[in-house]
């Protein structure tokens, strides 16, 4: 399954969605930023939006990958997709995260419009409602974006595809571990804190305990969000489209 995580806007959680929602739930999946695709010798090869041909070649060589497209590269990539006809078909689906901020909702609508313009059908688009406040209904929080979707039909929103605001996503950045790894951590930090004699060590262990608890709390929500995206249907539809495109023997 080849997925692109994309939005014209920054600060919508593209990396969170790529690394913590999608990749851990797709067998053998790797996450690749559009600027850093690994070469065969293990060295990093720089690729930017204007070097789209290299990205296409890479996509033909992998089965399961999530491409995390930085906001600064989105415009270039979409322009090049228009130039390379049907290149949007290299992706099984496009995942578009959004957050409640009004500007980000407007940028998300612009992203959806541009994806539709280059030929991405609604069935291959998925919205992820990120940084959701548990006390605020999605239809009220994202009223601007949902109104746009209803009027254009560019995508069918799935309100269950949501991620609550949680400080764990900021805390995990400095650990070098995934949320799944942190949640699976069996360390008894309370016992370790009780044994520690230095205050600084106690505080460091308490910080790890907080991350462990937050990670364990957020995994079920991410599981439910992933399930609601129904990405297996995307893969099935892509396979059918590929078979239809093959010439008759």
C-alpha angles and dihedrals in degrees: 000000000000115000134178120209105205146163134151087228128075124221096043096114102259093152092045090053093045099045104030106026107032113023099050090054098048112076114244092359124157128197118226127185110219090244098053121051115162118239123221091263091056094252120130116255116202115228127174134182094272090056092065096144090067091051091052091051091051092051091055090057101053135063104198120028139138115211112207104204114201116227092243090060101043098087093050092047094051092048090052092048088059089051095047098057116225092004089128086072089071085078120068089205147354118229113203115192119200138182132207097259109115095230092051090050089053091048089049090053089051090050092051091048092052093047089052089049092057091050107268107147121221092251090065095051126087129185121209115199104215134190091021118179109231090220097051120074114234093232089060098038094048098033094132094053096040091051089053092049092049094050097046105030088218091140138002105235118222106205091196088066093087139127121204123227107268130167090219091084090062093042095051093059093078098046101070088225135105123244089249091056092048092048090050092051106122096192113134096225094176090059090046091051091051090053096045115101100189119077093219090055091049091053092048091051091047088054090053090048091053092051091047091053094045092048092051090049096050100046095078090051091051090048090054093046092051092048091052091055090066092208093169087071089055091054091047092050091048090052091051091049090051092051091049090053094053115101117246115262 
